[in-house]
Amino acid sequence: MKIALLCAGLGNIARGHEVFARDLFTLLGDSVDITLFKGGGAPAERELVIANISRNDPALQAVRMPTASPKWEQVAIEQERLRIEAETFTHAALQPLLEGGYDIIHCLEREVCERLYGLRHLFANPPKILFSNGGAIPAADLPPCDAVQEHTPYNLQRSARAKAFMIPHGVDTERFHPEVPTEFRARHGIPADAFVVISVGTICFWHKRMDHVIREMATLPEVWLVIVGQESPDTPAIKALGEQLMPGRIVFTKLPHAELPTAYAAADVFVLGSLFEAFGIVYVEAMAMGLPVISTEHPNQRGIVQEGLFVDMARPGALSAALRAQSREQLRALGERGRQVALRDYDVRRLRERYLAAYRELAARQALLPRWTLSSRLAAHARGVLKQLRRQWVR
């Protein structure tokens, strides 16, 4: 059984999505014939760097979307850059995929999955296309594929039931554990006896809502706040807000994922200000470290974290009130229970067999290629008519 694992973003951007790709490849590398197709970085054994125009390439900085609403223009621009990355990545990956004789192509991006599914007829032995729905895309918007991996029970309920299965993201609990040694506090001038809250994620207003976390922690004068994450266009304003509201007790930093445990180990509590996460691997990393987690009360996060404090992150004061109401002893006990959840449900070694079983079941299926039907003929005819009309209109 041969697996191709595709992640165009890996090597181009650092998010939980790309961490998942790397961790999955590492997890399965000794158990199955798997090749990683990535968008950047250095080539290595069973790792192919696929040429593409990255979403962050300077050549795409001039992209404009004048037809988009001014309110959503920046979102439309980001989507256009992502589309270019996916299309160029897919085209460059096609030849090694055709030559590789893969049984399964496991796609982590919707755009890549959609394009490859439409090219199945090019393969001598069509592979099965598996899509990991890391963005919690609803069933109606899923790309065409043979199977869908969901990561939470909440998302599974809203997926394409006939072809969906659930395996959560996992963490290496031998790397993320409460006894990790750290000099993080000393390096950043944080007192040894300080009470430290950590938040990990892109330093932005939208989605991660780091400004909300700052405002909430600023009302707790005994708290230090550590924010670890990659920067965004919002970062300078958020850093300025932090220095204004929490002078001398806030730290902003960016770390390679391999060093992230040392930052968690310096903290007493983990907080994420998001209103919703498709998964949120940082919750599970913090739990594996034995940190108590304060999360949005969304059902998806309740199902993932299980043992945490769940608050209305949209309501000012709710986060700080929840933290204020807990004693140090209560928080430590909560962190211990969260650690047990991480060991039971999210340890990568427990998940390995579930992945292998899912791959075996999918590889045994017959690949279904498009067939001629009256409806497909009518649809093709309609597309041809529209194309002719557009040509006449241009003339």
DOFILO-948722 format. One record per residue (C-alpha): residue in one letter; chain; z negated, y negated, x negated. Coordinates in Angstrom, 1 decimal, decimal comma, padded with zeros to 4 digits, always signed. Layout:
BEGIN
{node "A"; "A"; {Z; Y; X}};
...
This chain:
BEGIN
{node "M"; "A"; {+000,0; +000,0; +000,0}};
{node "K"; "A"; {+001,1; -003,3; -001,5}};
{node "I"; "A"; {-000,3; -006,7; -000,3}};
{node "A"; "A"; {+001,1; -010,2; -001,0}};
{node "L"; "A"; {-001,6; -012,8; -000,5}};
{node "L"; "A"; {-000,1; -016,3; +000,0}};
{node "C"; "A"; {-001,9; -019,6; -000,3}};
{node "A"; "A"; {+000,2; -022,7; -001,0}};
{node "G"; "A"; {-002,8; -024,9; -001,3}};
{node "L"; "A"; {-004,5; -022,8; -004,0}};
{node "G"; "A"; {-004,1; -024,8; -007,2}};
{node "N"; "A"; {-003,1; -028,0; -005,3}};
{node "I"; "A"; {-006,3; -028,8; -003,4}};
{node "A"; "A"; {-009,9; -027,6; -003,3}};
{node "R"; "A"; {-011,3; -026,7; +000,1}};
{node "G"; "A"; {-013,0; -023,7; +001,7}};
{node "H"; "A"; {-009,6; -022,4; +002,6}};
{node "E"; "A"; {-008,5; -022,1; -001,0}};
{node "V"; "A"; {-011,9; -020,7; -002,0}};
{node "F"; "A"; {-011,4; -018,0; +000,5}};
{node "A"; "A"; {-008,0; -017,1; -001,0}};
{node "R"; "A"; {-009,4; -016,8; -004,5}};
{node "D"; "A"; {-012,5; -014,8; -003,4}};
{node "L"; "A"; {-010,4; -012,4; -001,2}};
{node "F"; "A"; {-008,1; -011,7; -004,1}};
{node "T"; "A"; {-011,0; -011,1; -006,5}};
{node "L"; "A"; {-012,8; -009,0; -003,9}};
{node "L"; "A"; {-009,9; -006,6; -003,3}};
{node "G"; "A"; {-008,3; -006,6; -006,7}};
{node "D"; "A"; {-009,8; -003,3; -007,8}};
{node "S"; "A"; {-009,3; -001,6; -004,5}};
{node "V"; "A"; {-005,7; -002,2; -003,5}};
{node "D"; "A"; {-002,3; -003,3; -005,1}};
{node "I"; "A"; {-002,5; -007,0; -004,3}};
{node "T"; "A"; {-000,6; -010,0; -005,7}};
{node "L"; "A"; {-001,7; -013,6; -005,3}};
{node "F"; "A"; {+001,0; -016,2; -004,6}};
{node "K"; "A"; {-000,5; -019,6; -005,3}};
{node "G"; "A"; {+000,8; -023,2; -005,3}};
{node "G"; "A"; {-000,6; -024,3; -008,6}};
{node "G"; "A"; {-002,8; -023,4; -011,6}};
{node "A"; "A"; {-002,0; -021,1; -014,4}};
{node "P"; "A"; {-000,2; -017,7; -014,0}};
{node "A"; "A"; {-002,3; -014,6; -014,6}};
{node "E"; "A"; {-002,1; -010,9; -014,1}};
{node "R"; "A"; {-001,0; -010,2; -010,5}};
{node "E"; "A"; {-001,0; -014,0; -009,9}};
{node "L"; "A"; {+002,3; -015,8; -009,4}};
{node "V"; "A"; {+002,5; -019,6; -009,4}};
{node "I"; "A"; {+005,1; -020,6; -006,9}};
{node "A"; "A"; {+007,1; -023,8; -007,4}};
{node "N"; "A"; {+006,6; -026,3; -004,6}};
{node "I"; "A"; {+006,3; -030,0; -003,9}};
{node "S"; "A"; {+002,5; -030,3; -003,4}};
{node "R"; "A"; {+001,1; -032,4; -000,6}};
{node "N"; "A"; {-000,5; -034,6; -003,3}};
{node "D"; "A"; {+002,7; -034,9; -005,4}};
{node "P"; "A"; {+003,4; -038,6; -006,3}};
{node "A"; "A"; {+006,9; -038,1; -005,0}};
{node "L"; "A"; {+005,5; -037,8; -001,4}};
{node "Q"; "A"; {+003,3; -040,9; -001,6}};
{node "A"; "A"; {+006,1; -043,0; +000,0}};
{node "V"; "A"; {+006,2; -040,9; +003,1}};
{node "R"; "A"; {+006,3; -043,0; +006,3}};
{node "M"; "A"; {+006,1; -041,9; +009,9}};
{node "P"; "A"; {+007,2; -045,0; +011,8}};
{node "T"; "A"; {+007,6; -043,1; +015,1}};
{node "A"; "A"; {+004,0; -042,1; +015,1}};
{node "S"; "A"; {+001,3; -044,0; +017,0}};
{node "P"; "A"; {-000,4; -046,5; +014,6}};
{node "K"; "A"; {-003,7; -044,7; +015,4}};
{node "W"; "A"; {-002,4; -041,4; +014,3}};
{node "E"; "A"; {+000,2; -042,4; +011,6}};
{node "Q"; "A"; {-002,0; -041,3; +008,7}};
{node "V"; "A"; {-002,6; -037,9; +010,3}};
{node "A"; "A"; {+001,2; -037,5; +010,9}};
{node "I"; "A"; {+001,9; -038,4; +007,3}};
{node "E"; "A"; {-000,6; -035,8; +006,1}};
{node "Q"; "A"; {+001,1; -033,2; +008,3}};
{node "E"; "A"; {+004,5; -034,1; +007,0}};
{node "R"; "A"; {+003,3; -033,7; +003,4}};
{node "L"; "A"; {+001,8; -030,4; +004,3}};
{node "R"; "A"; {+005,1; -029,3; +005,9}};
{node "I"; "A"; {+007,0; -030,2; +002,8}};
{node "E"; "A"; {+004,6; -028,2; +000,6}};
{node "A"; "A"; {+004,8; -025,2; +002,9}};
{node "E"; "A"; {+008,6; -025,2; +003,2}};
{node "T"; "A"; {+009,2; -025,6; -000,6}};
{node "F"; "A"; {+006,6; -022,9; -001,3}};
{node "T"; "A"; {+008,1; -020,5; +001,2}};
{node "H"; "A"; {+011,6; -020,8; -000,2}};
{node "A"; "A"; {+010,5; -020,4; -003,8}};
{node "A"; "A"; {+008,3; -017,4; -002,9}};
{node "L"; "A"; {+011,1; -015,6; -001,0}};
{node "Q"; "A"; {+012,8; -013,9; -003,9}};
{node "P"; "A"; {+009,7; -012,3; -005,4}};
{node "L"; "A"; {+008,6; -011,3; -001,9}};
{node "L"; "A"; {+012,0; -009,7; -001,3}};
{node "E"; "A"; {+011,9; -007,9; -004,6}};
{node "G"; "A"; {+008,2; -006,9; -004,4}};
{node "G"; "A"; {+008,4; -004,1; -001,7}};
{node "Y"; "A"; {+005,2; -005,4; +000,0}};
{node "D"; "A"; {+003,8; -003,6; +003,1}};
{node "I"; "A"; {+001,9; -006,7; +004,2}};
{node "I"; "A"; {+002,3; -010,4; +003,6}};
{node "H"; "A"; {-001,1; -012,1; +004,3}};
{node "C"; "A"; {-000,5; -015,8; +004,9}};
{node "L"; "A"; {-003,3; -018,4; +004,9}};
{node "E"; "A"; {-001,2; -021,3; +006,1}};
{node "R"; "A"; {+000,4; -021,5; +009,6}};
{node "E"; "A"; {+003,6; -023,2; +008,3}};
{node "V"; "A"; {+004,2; -020,5; +005,7}};
{node "C"; "A"; {+003,5; -017,8; +008,2}};
{node "E"; "A"; {+005,9; -019,2; +010,7}};
{node "R"; "A"; {+008,8; -019,5; +008,3}};
{node "L"; "A"; {+008,3; -016,1; +006,7}};
{node "Y"; "A"; {+008,1; -014,4; +010,1}};
{node "G"; "A"; {+011,5; -015,8; +010,9}};
{node "L"; "A"; {+012,9; -014,3; +007,7}};
{node "R"; "A"; {+011,8; -010,7; +008,2}};
{node "H"; "A"; {+015,4; -009,6; +008,8}};
{node "L"; "A"; {+016,1; -010,3; +005,1}};
{node "F"; "A"; {+013,8; -007,5; +003,9}};
{node "A"; "A"; {+015,1; -004,0; +003,2}};
{node "N"; "A"; {+011,8; -002,7; +004,7}};
{node "P"; "A"; {+010,3; -005,5; +006,8}};
{node "P"; "A"; {+006,7; -006,2; +005,9}};
{node "K"; "A"; {+004,0; -006,9; +008,5}};
{node "I"; "A"; {+003,0; -010,5; +008,6}};
{node "L"; "A"; {-000,8; -011,2; +008,8}};
{node "F"; "A"; {-002,1; -014,7; +009,5}};
{node "S"; "A"; {-005,6; -015,7; +008,7}};
{node "N"; "A"; {-006,5; -018,4; +011,3}};
{node "G"; "A"; {-008,8; -020,4; +009,1}};
{node "G"; "A"; {-008,2; -023,5; +011,2}};
{node "A"; "A"; {-009,3; -022,0; +014,5}};
{node "I"; "A"; {-005,9; -022,6; +016,0}};
{node "P"; "A"; {-005,9; -021,7; +019,7}};
{node "A"; "A"; {-003,8; -018,8; +020,9}};
{node "A"; "A"; {-001,0; -021,0; +022,4}};
{node "D"; "A"; {-000,4; -022,6; +019,0}};
{node "L"; "A"; {-000,6; -019,6; +016,7}};
{node "P"; "A"; {+002,4; -019,0; +014,5}};
{node "P"; "A"; {+004,5; -015,8; +015,2}};
{node "C"; "A"; {+003,0; -012,9; +013,3}};
{node "D"; "A"; {+002,2; -009,2; +013,6}};
{node "A"; "A"; {-001,6; -009,7; +013,4}};
{node "V"; "A"; {-004,2; -012,5; +013,4}};
{node "Q"; "A"; {-007,5; -012,5; +011,5}};
{node "E"; "A"; {-010,1; -014,6; +013,1}};
{node "H"; "A"; {-013,3; -015,5; +011,3}};
{node "T"; "A"; {-015,9; -015,9; +014,1}};
{node "P"; "A"; {-016,6; -014,3; +017,5}};
{node "Y"; "A"; {-016,1; -017,7; +019,2}};
{node "N"; "A"; {-012,6; -018,0; +017,7}};
{node "L"; "A"; {-011,8; -014,4; +018,5}};
{node "Q"; "A"; {-012,4; -015,0; +022,2}};
{node "R"; "A"; {-009,8; -017,8; +022,1}};
{node "S"; "A"; {-007,2; -015,9; +020,0}};
{node "A"; "A"; {-004,2; -013,7; +020,8}};
{node "R"; "A"; {-006,2; -010,8; +022,0}};
{node "A"; "A"; {-003,5; -008,1; +021,6}};
{node "K"; "A"; {-003,2; -008,6; +017,9}};
{node "A"; "A"; {-006,4; -010,3; +016,8}};
{node "F"; "A"; {-009,3; -008,9; +014,8}};
{node "M"; "A"; {-012,4; -010,5; +013,3}};
{node "I"; "A"; {-013,6; -010,4; +009,7}};
{node "P"; "A"; {-015,8; -013,4; +008,7}};
{node "H"; "A"; {-015,6; -015,3; +005,4}};
{node "G"; "A"; {-018,0; -013,9; +002,9}};
{node "V"; "A"; {-019,9; -015,0; -000,2}};
{node "D"; "A"; {-020,9; -013,3; -003,4}};
{node "T"; "A"; {-024,7; -013,0; -002,8}};
{node "E"; "A"; {-025,1; -012,1; -006,5}};
{node "R"; "A"; {-023,8; -015,5; -007,5}};
{node "F"; "A"; {-025,4; -017,5; -004,6}};
{node "H"; "A"; {-029,0; -016,5; -004,6}};
{node "P"; "A"; {-032,4; -018,3; -004,6}};
{node "E"; "A"; {-033,2; -017,6; -008,3}};
{node "V"; "A"; {-030,2; -019,4; -009,7}};
{node "P"; "A"; {-031,4; -021,5; -012,7}};
{node "T"; "A"; {-030,5; -025,2; -012,6}};
{node "E"; "A"; {-030,9; -028,4; -014,5}};
{node "F"; "A"; {-029,1; -030,4; -011,8}};
{node "R"; "A"; {-032,2; -032,6; -011,0}};
{node "A"; "A"; {-032,8; -033,5; -014,6}};
{node "R"; "A"; {-029,1; -034,2; -015,2}};
{node "H"; "A"; {-029,0; -036,6; -012,3}};
{node "G"; "A"; {-032,4; -038,3; -012,6}};
{node "I"; "A"; {-033,9; -036,7; -009,5}};
{node "P"; "A"; {-037,7; -036,2; -009,8}};
{node "A"; "A"; {-038,9; -032,7; -010,0}};
{node "D"; "A"; {-041,2; -033,1; -007,0}};
{node "A"; "A"; {-038,6; -034,9; -004,8}};
{node "F"; "A"; {-037,5; -033,5; -001,4}};
{node "V"; "A"; {-033,7; -033,1; -001,7}};
{node "V"; "A"; {-031,2; -032,7; +001,1}};
{node "I"; "A"; {-027,7; -031,5; +000,0}};
{node "S"; "A"; {-024,4; -031,9; +001,9}};
{node "V"; "A"; {-021,2; -030,2; +000,5}};
{node "G"; "A"; {-017,7; -031,2; +001,7}};
{node "T"; "A"; {-015,0; -033,8; +001,3}};
{node "I"; "A"; {-016,5; -037,3; +001,1}};
{node "C"; "A"; {-014,9; -038,7; +004,2}};
{node "F"; "A"; {-015,7; -040,3; +007,5}};
{node "W"; "A"; {-013,6; -038,1; +009,8}};
{node "H"; "A"; {-014,6; -034,5; +010,2}};
{node "K"; "A"; {-017,3; -034,1; +007,4}};
{node "R"; "A"; {-018,9; -037,4; +008,6}};
{node "M"; "A"; {-020,8; -038,0; +005,3}};
{node "D"; "A"; {-021,5; -041,6; +006,5}};
{node "H"; "A"; {-023,5; -040,1; +009,4}};
{node "V"; "A"; {-025,6; -038,0; +007,0}};
{node "I"; "A"; {-026,3; -041,0; +004,9}};
{node "R"; "A"; {-027,4; -043,1; +007,8}};
{node "E"; "A"; {-029,7; -040,3; +009,1}};
{node "M"; "A"; {-031,3; -039,6; +005,7}};
{node "A"; "A"; {-031,7; -043,3; +005,0}};
{node "T"; "A"; {-034,4; -043,4; +007,7}};
{node "L"; "A"; {-036,5; -040,8; +005,8}};
{node "P"; "A"; {-037,9; -042,7; +002,8}};
{node "E"; "A"; {-039,1; -039,6; +001,0}};
{node "V"; "A"; {-035,7; -037,9; +001,0}};
{node "W"; "A"; {-033,2; -037,8; -001,8}};
{node "L"; "A"; {-029,6; -037,0; -000,7}};
{node "V"; "A"; {-027,0; -035,2; -002,9}};
{node "I"; "A"; {-023,4; -035,2; -001,7}};
{node "V"; "A"; {-021,0; -032,8; -003,5}};
{node "G"; "A"; {-017,3; -032,8; -002,7}};
{node "Q"; "A"; {-013,9; -033,9; -003,5}};
{node "E"; "A"; {-012,9; -037,5; -002,9}};
{node "S"; "A"; {-010,7; -039,0; -000,2}};
{node "P"; "A"; {-009,5; -042,5; +000,6}};
{node "D"; "A"; {-012,8; -043,0; +002,4}};
{node "T"; "A"; {-014,9; -042,2; -000,6}};
{node "P"; "A"; {-015,4; -045,7; -002,1}};
{node "A"; "A"; {-016,6; -047,1; +001,3}};
{node "I"; "A"; {-019,0; -044,1; +001,7}};
{node "K"; "A"; {-020,4; -044,5; -001,8}};
{node "A"; "A"; {-021,0; -048,2; -001,1}};
{node "L"; "A"; {-022,8; -047,3; +002,1}};
{node "G"; "A"; {-025,0; -044,8; +000,3}};
{node "E"; "A"; {-025,9; -047,3; -002,4}};
{node "Q"; "A"; {-026,7; -049,9; +000,2}};
{node "L"; "A"; {-028,8; -047,7; +002,5}};
{node "M"; "A"; {-030,4; -045,4; -000,1}};
{node "P"; "A"; {-030,5; -047,2; -003,4}};
{node "G"; "A"; {-031,8; -045,1; -006,2}};
{node "R"; "A"; {-032,1; -041,9; -004,2}};
{node "I"; "A"; {-028,5; -040,8; -003,5}};
{node "V"; "A"; {-026,2; -038,8; -005,8}};
{node "F"; "A"; {-022,5; -038,3; -005,4}};
{node "T"; "A"; {-020,8; -035,7; -007,6}};
{node "K"; "A"; {-017,9; -033,2; -007,7}};
{node "L"; "A"; {-018,3; -029,7; -009,2}};
{node "P"; "A"; {-016,1; -026,7; -009,8}};
{node "H"; "A"; {-016,9; -024,0; -007,3}};
{node "A"; "A"; {-018,3; -021,8; -010,1}};
{node "E"; "A"; {-021,0; -024,5; -010,7}};
{node "L"; "A"; {-021,8; -025,1; -007,0}};
{node "P"; "A"; {-024,9; -022,7; -007,0}};
{node "T"; "A"; {-026,6; -025,0; -009,5}};
{node "A"; "A"; {-026,4; -027,9; -007,0}};
{node "Y"; "A"; {-027,7; -025,8; -004,1}};
{node "A"; "A"; {-030,5; -024,6; -006,3}};
{node "A"; "A"; {-031,7; -028,2; -006,8}};
{node "A"; "A"; {-032,0; -028,8; -003,0}};
{node "D"; "A"; {-034,6; -028,1; -000,3}};
{node "V"; "A"; {-032,4; -028,3; +002,8}};
{node "F"; "A"; {-028,7; -028,1; +003,5}};
{node "V"; "A"; {-027,0; -030,4; +006,1}};
{node "L"; "A"; {-023,4; -030,8; +007,3}};
{node "G"; "A"; {-022,6; -033,7; +009,6}};
{node "S"; "A"; {-019,5; -032,1; +011,2}};
{node "L"; "A"; {-019,3; -031,8; +014,9}};
{node "F"; "A"; {-017,3; -028,6; +014,5}};
{node "E"; "A"; {-016,1; -026,3; +011,7}};
{node "A"; "A"; {-013,5; -023,6; +012,1}};
{node "F"; "A"; {-015,9; -021,6; +009,9}};
{node "G"; "A"; {-017,7; -023,6; +007,2}};
{node "I"; "A"; {-018,2; -021,4; +004,2}};
{node "V"; "A"; {-020,7; -023,9; +002,8}};
{node "Y"; "A"; {-023,2; -022,9; +005,6}};
{node "V"; "A"; {-023,1; -019,4; +004,4}};
{node "E"; "A"; {-023,3; -020,4; +000,7}};
{node "A"; "A"; {-026,4; -022,4; +001,5}};
{node "M"; "A"; {-027,9; -019,6; +003,5}};
{node "A"; "A"; {-027,3; -017,1; +000,6}};
{node "M"; "A"; {-029,2; -019,6; -001,6}};
{node "G"; "A"; {-032,2; -019,4; +000,7}};
{node "L"; "A"; {-031,8; -023,0; +001,9}};
{node "P"; "A"; {-032,6; -023,8; +005,5}};
{node "V"; "A"; {-029,5; -025,1; +007,3}};
{node "I"; "A"; {-029,2; -028,0; +009,8}};
{node "S"; "A"; {-025,9; -027,8; +011,7}};
{node "T"; "A"; {-024,1; -029,0; +014,7}};
{node "E"; "A"; {-025,1; -027,3; +017,9}};
{node "H"; "A"; {-021,5; -026,2; +018,6}};
{node "P"; "A"; {-021,3; -022,5; +019,8}};
{node "N"; "A"; {-019,1; -021,6; +016,8}};
{node "Q"; "A"; {-021,7; -022,8; +014,3}};
{node "R"; "A"; {-024,5; -021,2; +016,2}};
{node "G"; "A"; {-022,7; -017,9; +016,0}};
{node "I"; "A"; {-022,2; -018,2; +012,3}};
{node "V"; "A"; {-025,5; -019,6; +011,1}};
{node "Q"; "A"; {-027,7; -017,8; +013,6}};
{node "E"; "A"; {-030,9; -018,8; +011,9}};
{node "G"; "A"; {-030,8; -022,6; +011,5}};
{node "L"; "A"; {-031,7; -025,9; +013,2}};
{node "F"; "A"; {-028,9; -026,9; +015,6}};
{node "V"; "A"; {-028,7; -030,6; +016,6}};
{node "D"; "A"; {-026,4; -032,9; +018,5}};
{node "M"; "A"; {-024,7; -034,5; +015,5}};
{node "A"; "A"; {-023,0; -037,0; +017,7}};
{node "R"; "A"; {-026,4; -038,5; +018,7}};
{node "P"; "A"; {-027,9; -041,1; +016,3}};
{node "G"; "A"; {-031,3; -040,1; +015,2}};
{node "A"; "A"; {-031,1; -036,4; +016,2}};
{node "L"; "A"; {-030,6; -035,1; +012,6}};
{node "S"; "A"; {-033,4; -037,2; +011,1}};
{node "A"; "A"; {-035,7; -036,3; +014,0}};
{node "A"; "A"; {-035,0; -032,5; +013,5}};
{node "L"; "A"; {-035,8; -032,7; +009,8}};
{node "R"; "A"; {-038,9; -034,9; +010,4}};
{node "A"; "A"; {-040,3; -032,3; +012,9}};
{node "Q"; "A"; {-040,3; -029,4; +010,4}};
{node "S"; "A"; {-043,0; -028,7; +007,9}};
{node "R"; "A"; {-042,1; -027,5; +004,4}};
{node "E"; "A"; {-043,5; -024,1; +005,3}};
{node "Q"; "A"; {-041,3; -023,9; +008,4}};
{node "L"; "A"; {-038,3; -024,9; +006,4}};
{node "R"; "A"; {-039,0; -022,3; +003,7}};
{node "A"; "A"; {-039,4; -019,5; +006,4}};
{node "L"; "A"; {-036,1; -020,6; +008,0}};
{node "G"; "A"; {-034,3; -020,4; +004,7}};
{node "E"; "A"; {-035,6; -016,9; +004,1}};
{node "R"; "A"; {-034,3; -015,8; +007,5}};
{node "G"; "A"; {-031,0; -017,4; +006,8}};
{node "R"; "A"; {-030,8; -015,5; +003,5}};
{node "Q"; "A"; {-031,2; -012,2; +005,3}};
{node "V"; "A"; {-028,4; -013,1; +007,7}};
{node "A"; "A"; {-026,1; -013,9; +004,7}};
{node "L"; "A"; {-027,0; -010,5; +003,1}};
{node "R"; "A"; {-026,4; -008,6; +006,3}};
{node "D"; "A"; {-023,3; -010,3; +007,7}};
{node "Y"; "A"; {-021,5; -012,1; +004,9}};
{node "D"; "A"; {-022,0; -010,3; +001,6}};
{node "V"; "A"; {-018,5; -009,8; +000,2}};
{node "R"; "A"; {-019,2; -006,2; -000,8}};
{node "R"; "A"; {-020,0; -005,3; +002,8}};
{node "L"; "A"; {-016,7; -007,0; +003,9}};
{node "R"; "A"; {-014,4; -005,2; +001,4}};
{node "E"; "A"; {-014,2; -002,0; +003,5}};
{node "R"; "A"; {-013,4; -003,9; +006,6}};
{node "Y"; "A"; {-010,5; -005,6; +004,9}};
{node "L"; "A"; {-009,1; -002,3; +003,5}};
{node "A"; "A"; {-009,4; -000,7; +006,9}};
{node "A"; "A"; {-007,6; -003,6; +008,6}};
{node "Y"; "A"; {-004,8; -003,5; +006,0}};
{node "R"; "A"; {-004,4; +000,3; +006,4}};
{node "E"; "A"; {-004,1; +000,0; +010,2}};
{node "L"; "A"; {-001,6; -002,8; +010,0}};
{node "A"; "A"; {+000,5; -001,2; +007,3}};
{node "A"; "A"; {+000,8; +002,0; +009,4}};
{node "R"; "A"; {+002,4; +000,0; +012,3}};
{node "Q"; "A"; {+006,1; -000,3; +012,8}};
{node "A"; "A"; {+007,6; -003,7; +012,0}};
{node "L"; "A"; {+009,3; -005,2; +015,0}};
{node "L"; "A"; {+012,4; -007,2; +014,4}};
{node "P"; "A"; {+014,0; -009,5; +017,0}};
{node "R"; "A"; {+016,4; -007,6; +019,3}};
{node "W"; "A"; {+019,3; -008,9; +021,3}};
{node "T"; "A"; {+018,4; -009,7; +024,9}};
{node "L"; "A"; {+020,0; -011,8; +027,6}};
{node "S"; "A"; {+017,3; -014,4; +027,3}};
{node "S"; "A"; {+017,7; -014,6; +023,5}};
{node "R"; "A"; {+021,5; -015,0; +024,0}};
{node "L"; "A"; {+020,9; -017,8; +026,5}};
{node "A"; "A"; {+018,4; -019,5; +024,2}};
{node "A"; "A"; {+020,9; -019,3; +021,3}};
{node "H"; "A"; {+023,6; -020,7; +023,6}};
{node "A"; "A"; {+021,4; -023,6; +024,7}};
{node "R"; "A"; {+020,6; -024,4; +021,0}};
{node "G"; "A"; {+024,3; -024,4; +020,2}};
{node "V"; "A"; {+025,0; -026,8; +023,1}};
{node "L"; "A"; {+022,3; -029,2; +022,0}};
{node "K"; "A"; {+023,6; -029,2; +018,5}};
{node "Q"; "A"; {+027,1; -030,1; +019,7}};
{node "L"; "A"; {+025,7; -032,9; +021,9}};
{node "R"; "A"; {+023,8; -034,3; +018,9}};
{node "R"; "A"; {+026,9; -034,3; +016,8}};
{node "Q"; "A"; {+028,9; -036,1; +019,5}};
{node "W"; "A"; {+026,1; -038,6; +019,9}};
{node "V"; "A"; {+026,1; -039,4; +016,2}};
{node "R"; "A"; {+029,9; -040,0; +016,3}};
